[in-house]
C-alpha cells in the first residue's frame, strides 16, 4: 500500500524541530505505530533512527521487498546479523553522541543492549516524543478517521437486527468482529465490549455466554482498524420496554454528552472539557456514578493523546480527534454509556460517528 499521500517529510521535520536536533544527535523509535506514522511502513519488527539530515528504517529480511514495493519513506537499513549489533554499528559510524529515546515506549532490553554496546553515547529519555505531533491530525488522517467512523456506525445499524432473545454476549461480539472485517476493517481496534442486563454496570466487562432476556439493556462498545487508524463507538440500547427511571437517566446522560459537544472549544484544556460533563451530571444527581475519564484521543492507537480527564492540562487544538463518552454505572443494576468520536475543526467539536443518540428500543418478537 502506497502511503505517499501523507507528508512524512513534514512530520519528520517537525519532530527534529521539537527536539532541536543537532548534527551529532539522533532519535531512535521502536513503537510500530510511530514507525508507520513517520514512514508508512507496517511490520512486526522495525526500528526508526532519525538524525539531523537522514532517516533510517531498520528491519530484517522479512520486510525488504515489502519496504520497496510499498514505497515507504526513508532509507532502508538492512539487518544482517542482529538488530542490536547492527544498529549499534550504524550509530557508531554516524558518530552520534546523543540518542533520544521515548521513555513511555522504549523497552528495557533495547536500552540495556544498546547502552552496553555504545558506552560513549548518551541515551536520553524524553516523554512522549511523538505524541504531541500525532495528537494533531492532518487532513488525510481526518478523512480516514471519518471513513472509519461512518463504517463503524453502519456496522452498528446492521448489528441491531441480530438482537433477539437467546443470543449470547459472546456470539454478538463475534458477529460484530465479523461484520467489521466484512465492512473493510483490517481488525478490531480492541475486543468488543458487549454486555447484557446488570452486567452493563461494569464499564469494561467482558462478553460471556450469557443470553439476552426480555426487558434488558444492551451495551455495545466496539471499533475497528481502517487504513491503520482506529474507530471507537458506544451505544446503550434496550431490548424490550425500560422503566421510567432508566429512560430518565438515559435522557440526562445524553443531554450532558450533547452539552459537552456543544460547549467545548479549541483552546480549552482537557480537564476543562471533562469538567463540563461532571458539572452537568452533578446537577442531575448522577455525578457520583460517573467514575472514568470523559474521553481519549483516537488515531493509530485506540487510546492516545489527548486524554480528556480531570488530571490533564493538555490544550485542545484544531485537528485533534477524541471521544466524548460519559457513562453512569449502578452496581448490579445497569450502566449506560454514550460515546462518539469528534474532531476539533474551526475551534468547535464536530461528531464523526454520526448516528442517532436517542434511546433505541428493540422490540421483542
BAVEXKE-204251 format. One record per residue (C-alpha): x, y, z. Coordinates in nm, 4 decimals. Example, Ala and Ser with C-alpha at 12.3 -4.5 7.8 and 13.67 -1.06 7.14 Angstrom:
2
X Y Z
1.2300 -0.4500 0.7800
1.3670 -0.1060 0.7140
END
This chain:
365
X Y Z
0.0000 0.0000 0.0000
0.1476 0.3354 -0.1026
0.1099 0.5869 0.1796
0.2590 0.8778 -0.0183
-0.0462 1.0967 0.0460
0.0897 1.1566 0.3950
0.3547 1.4267 0.4210
0.6194 1.2206 0.6023
0.8930 1.4743 0.5375
0.6913 1.7455 0.7124
0.6278 1.5168 1.0093
0.9972 1.4343 1.0410
1.0989 1.7998 1.0216
0.8519 1.8894 1.2977
0.9970 1.6137 1.5149
1.3504 1.7409 1.4574
1.2422 2.0951 1.5389
1.0629 1.9886 1.8570
1.3848 1.8317 1.9892
1.6171 2.0974 1.8366
1.8121 1.8069 1.6900
2.1836 1.8731 1.6357
2.4248 1.7156 1.3861
2.5617 1.4606 1.6334
2.2213 1.3666 1.7791
1.9561 1.1148 1.6806
1.6126 0.9851 1.7738
1.5554 0.6102 1.7992
1.1953 0.4887 1.7927
1.0769 0.1312 1.8485
0.6977 0.1611 1.8545
0.5382 0.0162 1.5357
0.2753 0.2926 1.5274
0.5461 0.5596 1.5376
0.7353 0.3831 1.2594
0.4178 0.3767 1.0498
0.3411 0.7423 1.1254
0.6792 0.8630 1.0011
0.7377 0.6176 0.7123
0.4191 0.4334 0.6123
0.5892 0.1024 0.6942
0.3997 -0.1769 0.8706
0.5841 -0.4748 1.0134
0.6100 -0.6802 1.3293
0.9634 -0.5577 1.3997
1.1440 -0.2437 1.2936
1.3345 0.0472 1.4431
1.3498 0.4037 1.3195
1.6645 0.6152 1.3508
1.6255 0.9841 1.2723
1.9250 1.2176 1.2539
1.9563 1.5841 1.1632
1.9638 1.5013 0.7915
1.8737 1.1330 0.7477
1.6092 0.8760 0.8319
1.6802 0.5026 0.8515
1.4042 0.2424 0.8534
1.5731 -0.0551 1.0203
1.4281 -0.4008 0.9642
1.5156 -0.7586 0.8679
1.4928 -0.9702 0.5510
1.1234 -1.0485 0.6018
1.0356 -0.6922 0.5020
1.2963 -0.5820 0.2455
1.0667 -0.6477 -0.0511
0.7645 -0.5064 0.1308
0.9506 -0.1809 0.2003
1.0401 -0.1348 -0.1659
0.7022 -0.2351 -0.3117
0.5043 -0.0123 -0.0776
0.7231 0.2894 -0.1486
0.7815 0.3607 0.2200
0.9515 0.6839 0.3203
1.3154 0.6882 0.4316
1.6288 0.4890 0.3712
1.6114 0.1137 0.4266
1.8799 -0.0181 0.6611
1.9008 -0.3959 0.6341
1.9703 -0.6053 0.9417
2.2306 -0.8698 0.8524
2.3409 -1.0100 1.1897
2.1325 -0.8915 1.4869
1.9264 -0.5807 1.5493
2.1343 -0.4538 1.8400
2.4725 -0.5263 1.6838
2.3821 -0.3688 1.3515
2.2038 -0.0656 1.4986
2.4955 -0.0032 1.7326
2.7299 -0.0169 1.4360
2.5155 0.2310 1.2452
2.5085 0.4766 1.5373
2.8861 0.4416 1.5749
2.9517 0.5046 1.2036
2.7285 0.8114 1.2064
2.9335 0.9455 1.5014
2.6233 1.0224 1.7040
2.6895 1.1334 2.0605
2.3324 1.1591 2.1905
2.0288 0.9416 2.1211
1.6792 1.0420 2.2327
1.4529 0.7571 2.3440
1.0823 0.7730 2.4266
1.0528 0.6866 2.7956
0.6990 0.5508 2.7566
0.7680 0.3299 2.4532
1.1259 0.2048 2.4947
1.1568 -0.1402 2.6471
1.4353 -0.2133 2.8954
1.6018 -0.4737 2.6748
1.6601 -0.2222 2.3953
1.8154 0.0338 2.6268
2.0352 -0.2221 2.8048
2.1583 -0.3847 2.4845
2.2381 -0.0591 2.3058
2.3901 0.1283 2.6005
2.6196 -0.1648 2.6780
2.7471 -0.1641 2.3195
2.7789 0.2147 2.2994
2.9209 0.3315 2.6348
3.0253 0.6723 2.4971
2.6776 0.7562 2.3637
2.4419 0.9484 2.5911
2.0958 0.7870 2.5789
1.8476 1.0487 2.6927
1.4879 0.9621 2.7755
1.2163 1.2078 2.6716
0.8463 1.1678 2.7438
0.6049 1.1238 2.4538
0.8465 1.2181 2.1758
0.5848 1.1648 1.9060
0.2607 1.2138 2.0994
0.2233 1.5885 2.0515
0.2733 1.5507 1.6777
0.0405 1.2553 1.6448
-0.2337 1.4195 1.8520
-0.2978 1.6815 1.5813
-0.4257 1.5050 1.2711
-0.3698 1.6337 0.9196
-0.6475 1.6408 0.6587
-0.5598 1.2970 0.5193
-0.5777 1.1413 0.8656
-0.9084 1.3106 0.9421
-1.0589 1.1793 0.6180
-0.9554 0.8242 0.7087
-1.0912 0.8601 1.0624
-1.4169 0.9969 0.9225
-1.4457 0.6989 0.6875
-1.3730 0.4622 0.9739
-1.6352 0.6301 1.1930
-1.9057 0.6088 0.9273
-1.8257 0.2452 0.8568
-1.8450 0.1731 1.2300
-2.1917 0.3215 1.2702
-2.3038 0.1299 0.9610
-2.1991 -0.1926 1.1340
-2.3862 -0.0850 1.4463
-2.7011 -0.0156 1.2483
-2.6817 -0.3632 1.0959
-2.5993 -0.5475 1.4204
-2.9247 -0.4292 1.5797
-3.1181 -0.6803 1.3685
-2.9334 -0.9645 1.5437
-3.0627 -0.8647 1.8878
-3.3114 -1.1240 1.9967
-3.3963 -1.3351 2.2956
-3.1415 -1.6128 2.3474
-2.8426 -1.4642 2.1655
-2.5362 -1.4540 2.3909
-2.2986 -1.1668 2.4610
-2.0138 -1.3688 2.3128
-2.1996 -1.4547 1.9903
-2.2962 -1.0918 1.9402
-1.9362 -0.9814 1.9992
-1.8118 -1.2356 1.7434
-2.0731 -1.1145 1.4972
-1.9502 -0.7580 1.5439
-1.5947 -0.8681 1.4656
-1.7108 -1.0488 1.1532
-1.9141 -0.7527 1.0313
-1.6299 -0.5089 1.0889
-1.3996 -0.7182 0.8720
-1.6634 -0.7553 0.6018
-1.7013 -0.3763 0.6055
-1.3323 -0.3365 0.5227
-1.1634 -0.3079 0.8607
-0.8260 -0.4805 0.8999
-0.9097 -0.5973 1.2509
-1.0862 -0.4818 1.5656
-0.9262 -0.1888 1.7435
-0.9975 -0.3648 2.0757
-1.2006 -0.6711 2.1801
-1.5663 -0.5645 2.1548
-1.7460 -0.4987 2.4811
-2.0950 -0.6499 2.4598
-2.2914 -0.6661 2.7840
-2.6495 -0.7502 2.8767
-2.8652 -0.6651 3.1753
-2.6954 -0.5936 3.5081
-2.3529 -0.6579 3.3520
-2.3783 -0.3206 3.1781
-2.2810 -0.1688 3.5135
-1.9215 -0.2874 3.4505
-1.7528 -0.0281 3.2238
-1.5045 -0.2823 3.0847
-1.6895 -0.6069 3.1365
-1.6130 -0.8972 2.9044
-1.8658 -1.0842 2.6889
-1.9704 -1.4225 2.8255
-2.2117 -1.6986 2.7312
-2.4956 -1.5046 2.8896
-2.8213 -1.4987 2.6951
-3.0241 -1.1875 2.6238
-3.3555 -1.1837 2.8050
-3.6654 -0.9671 2.7842
-3.6509 -0.6131 2.9184
-3.2736 -0.5774 2.9445
-3.0281 -0.3031 2.8441
-2.7580 -0.3893 2.5909
-2.4278 -0.2015 2.5871
-2.2014 -0.2300 2.2818
-1.8587 -0.0625 2.2722
-1.6501 -0.1507 1.9673
-1.4377 -0.0273 1.6786
-1.2057 -0.1341 1.4026
-0.8734 -0.0508 1.2408
-0.9162 0.1043 0.8965
-0.6134 0.2011 0.6852
-0.4133 0.1867 1.0064
-0.6459 0.4150 1.2069
-0.8861 0.3181 1.4848
-1.2509 0.3855 1.5474
-1.4396 0.3751 1.8775
-1.8147 0.3881 1.9354
-2.0590 0.3020 2.2143
-2.4342 0.2888 2.2352
-2.6654 0.1519 2.5021
-2.9972 0.0239 2.3688
-3.2859 -0.1521 2.5391
-3.4355 -0.4894 2.4468
-3.7995 -0.4523 2.5439
-3.9552 -0.1745 2.7448
-3.7469 0.0167 3.0051
-3.8947 0.1675 3.3173
-3.9152 0.5444 3.3631
-3.6017 0.5523 3.5809
-3.3843 0.4062 3.3035
-3.5361 0.6375 3.0444
-3.4846 0.9466 3.2596
-3.1230 0.8595 3.3383
-3.0538 0.7916 2.9727
-3.2045 1.1285 2.8753
-2.9975 1.3090 3.1392
-2.6753 1.1413 3.0269
-2.7468 1.2188 2.6636
-2.8192 1.5804 2.7478
-2.4815 1.6090 2.9205
-2.2972 1.4474 2.6305
-2.4614 1.6873 2.3860
-2.3742 1.9770 2.6150
-2.0054 1.8831 2.6078
-2.0012 1.8602 2.2294
-2.1766 2.1959 2.2001
-1.9707 2.3796 2.4636
-1.6148 2.2512 2.4242
-1.3787 2.4629 2.2140
-1.0239 2.4644 2.0873
-0.8006 2.6444 2.3381
-0.9659 2.4812 2.6368
-0.7635 2.2408 2.8482
-0.8611 1.8754 2.8582
-0.9665 1.8888 3.2242
-1.1999 2.1815 3.1475
-1.3846 1.9738 2.8878
-1.4077 1.6837 3.1307
-1.5471 1.9246 3.3898
-1.8363 2.0246 3.1620
-1.9683 1.6697 3.1777
-1.9131 1.6341 3.5524
-2.0855 1.9625 3.6375
-2.3819 1.8684 3.4197
-2.4101 1.5218 3.5747
-2.3773 1.6696 3.9242
-2.6822 1.8854 3.8538
-2.8693 1.5704 3.7563
-2.7545 1.3952 4.0784
-2.5584 1.1488 3.8651
-2.2049 1.2748 3.9238
-2.1219 1.0048 4.1806
-2.1906 0.7365 3.9197
-1.9519 0.8756 3.6555
-1.6124 0.7422 3.7601
-1.3948 0.7311 3.4486
-1.2455 0.9975 3.2229
-1.4663 1.1663 2.9669
-1.2651 1.0539 2.6665
-0.9378 0.9852 2.4922
-0.7600 1.0590 2.1681
-0.8107 0.8171 1.8796
-0.5739 0.7629 1.5887
-0.3141 0.4992 1.5148
-0.3739 0.3832 1.8740
-0.7156 0.3356 2.0259
-0.6052 0.5327 2.3328
-0.3667 0.8194 2.2660
-0.3241 1.1899 2.3358
-0.5219 1.3908 2.4285
-0.6711 1.2178 2.7307
-0.9857 1.4079 2.8314
-0.9560 1.3600 3.2055
-0.9722 1.5670 3.5266
-0.5920 1.5402 3.5556
-0.4773 1.6532 3.2105
-0.3974 2.0176 3.1323
-0.3200 1.9469 2.7645
-0.4509 2.2293 2.5445
-0.7049 2.1171 2.2858
-0.6211 2.2206 1.9286
-0.7857 2.2119 1.5899
-0.7180 1.8794 1.4207
-0.7439 1.6697 1.7349
-0.9731 1.3661 1.7338
-1.1032 1.2210 2.0589
-1.4029 1.0504 2.2155
-1.6750 1.2031 2.4292
-1.8113 0.9132 2.6333
-1.9816 0.9952 2.9622
-2.1202 0.6925 3.1415
-2.3074 0.6195 3.4615
-2.2974 0.2824 3.6357
-2.5240 0.1434 3.9065
-2.3727 -0.1702 4.0567
-2.5698 -0.4891 3.9948
-2.8448 -0.2874 3.8225
-2.7375 -0.1351 3.4928
-2.4988 0.1038 3.3243
-2.5359 0.3478 3.0366
-2.2586 0.4866 2.8175
-2.2927 0.7029 2.5067
-1.9759 0.7515 2.3046
-1.8946 0.9454 1.9901
-1.5724 1.0312 1.8127
-1.5319 1.4041 1.7490
-1.2853 1.6183 1.5546
-1.1911 1.9730 1.6541
-1.2443 2.1907 1.3477
-1.2831 2.5690 1.3262
-1.2432 2.5742 1.7063
-1.5554 2.3599 1.7649
-1.6308 1.9894 1.8111
-1.7841 1.8015 1.5172
-1.9185 1.4474 1.5534
-1.7603 1.1852 1.3263
-1.9731 0.8883 1.4399
-2.2904 1.0388 1.3000
-2.5725 0.8214 1.4323
-2.8953 0.8984 1.6264
-2.8434 0.9027 2.0016
-3.1945 0.8916 2.1399
-3.2691 0.5698 2.3261
-3.3265 0.2820 2.0838
-3.5910 0.0301 2.1879
-3.5571 -0.3145 2.0327
-3.8963 -0.4813 2.0014
-3.9319 -0.8314 2.1358
-4.0704 -1.0852 1.8912
END
